[in-house]
Amino acid sequence: MASSRGIGALNAARVADMEAMSVDQLRPLKEQTDLEFNLLQDSLNKIRTATTRLEIASTALHDLSLRPQGISLPPLFWKKILVPLTASLYVPGILDDAEKVLVDVGTGYFIEKTMAEGKDYCERKVNLLKSNYEELFEMASKKKSMADELALVLQGKLRQSSPSS
């Protein structure tokens, strides 16, 4: 309860500071705040995309672990897959060892891991990204609130400065 009163007082002080500024000072501040909000939104979108990719990878690893192993089995049980050569060109292939996977750890580096280690890596990365997403979302919400406050103060100042009809 005391903390919400503190936040209210802080917002009131911030609005009072904004009202003390001129229109020429408020405009660039509003533009900067909007730019920062847009950058935070872009970061949130990128985190969401990365999280989705890792969740898909984790699901693929899980599905792969459910299939029978190796080409020593009769052809009926081989793990037939499509191997991507480009974004739109695939060739048929057979997976002979699904216990070892290469994990993309970023900037072109891959690490060989067991299936379980690969799943664990994906889960840890997803949890980290979700945590980062929550923090950025909170920052973006505050930045949006500040931009809205700036817009209101700026509109009020522009109405005051324009001649009455």
JOCOR-V644096 format. One record per backbone hydrogen bond with DSSP energy under -0.5 kcal/mol. CO is the residue of the C=O (numbers start at 1). NH is the residue of the N-H. E is the energy in kcal/mol with one decimal. If there is no record, write none. Layout:
BEGIN
CO:NH:E / CO:NH:E
END
This chain:
BEGIN
1:5:-1.7 / 2:6:-2.0 / 3:7:-2.1 / 4:8:-2.2 / 5:9:-2.4 / 6:10:-2.1 / 7:11:-2.6 / 8:12:-2.4 / 9:13:-2.5 / 10:14:-2.4 / 11:15:-2.7 / 12:16:-2.4 / 13:17:-2.3 / 14:18:-2.2 / 15:19:-2.5 / 16:20:-1.2 / 17:21:-0.5 / 18:21:-1.2 / 22:25:-0.5 / 22:26:-2.3 / 23:27:-2.4 / 24:28:-0.7 / 25:29:-1.1 / 26:30:-2.9 / 27:31:-2.6 / 28:32:-2.6 / 29:33:-2.4 / 30:34:-2.6 / 31:35:-2.4 / 32:36:-2.6 / 33:37:-2.4 / 34:38:-2.5 / 35:39:-2.3 / 36:40:-2.2 / 37:41:-2.4 / 38:42:-2.3 / 39:43:-2.3 / 40:44:-2.4 / 41:45:-2.3 / 42:46:-2.3 / 43:47:-2.4 / 44:48:-2.4 / 45:49:-2.3 / 46:50:-2.5 / 47:51:-2.6 / 48:52:-2.2 / 49:53:-2.3 / 50:54:-2.3 / 51:55:-2.4 / 52:56:-2.3 / 53:57:-2.3 / 54:58:-2.5 / 55:59:-2.2 / 56:60:-2.5 / 57:61:-2.5 / 58:62:-2.1 / 59:63:-2.8 / 60:64:-2.6 / 61:65:-1.9 / 62:66:-0.8 / 63:66:-0.8 / 64:67:-1.1 / 70:73:-0.7 / 74:77:-2.4 / 75:78:-1.1 / 78:80:-1.4 / 79:95:-2.5 / 81:83:-0.5 / 81:93:-2.8 / 82:84:-0.6 / 83:91:-2.1 / 89:85:-3.5 / 89:86:-1.6 / 91:83:-3.5 / 93:81:-2.6 / 94:96:-0.7 / 95:79:-0.6 / 99:115:-1.5 / 101:103:-0.5 / 101:113:-3.1 / 102:104:-0.5 / 103:105:-0.7 / 103:111:-2.1 / 106:109:-2.0 / 109:105:-2.5 / 109:106:-0.6 / 111:103:-2.8 / 113:101:-3.2 / 114:118:-2.6 / 115:119:-2.4 / 116:120:-2.5 / 117:121:-2.6 / 118:122:-2.3 / 119:123:-2.5 / 120:124:-2.6 / 121:125:-2.5 / 122:126:-2.5 / 123:127:-2.3 / 124:128:-2.3 / 125:129:-2.6 / 126:130:-2.5 / 127:131:-2.0 / 128:132:-2.6 / 129:133:-2.6 / 130:134:-2.1 / 131:135:-1.9 / 132:136:-2.7 / 133:137:-2.7 / 134:138:-1.9 / 135:139:-2.0 / 136:140:-2.9 / 137:141:-2.3 / 138:142:-2.0 / 139:143:-2.4 / 140:144:-2.6 / 141:145:-2.3 / 142:146:-2.3 / 143:147:-2.3 / 144:148:-2.5 / 145:149:-2.3 / 146:150:-2.6 / 147:151:-2.3 / 148:152:-2.2 / 149:153:-2.4 / 150:154:-2.9 / 151:155:-2.7 / 152:156:-2.4 / 153:157:-2.4 / 154:158:-2.4 / 155:159:-2.3 / 156:160:-2.1 / 157:161:-2.1 / 158:162:-1.4
END
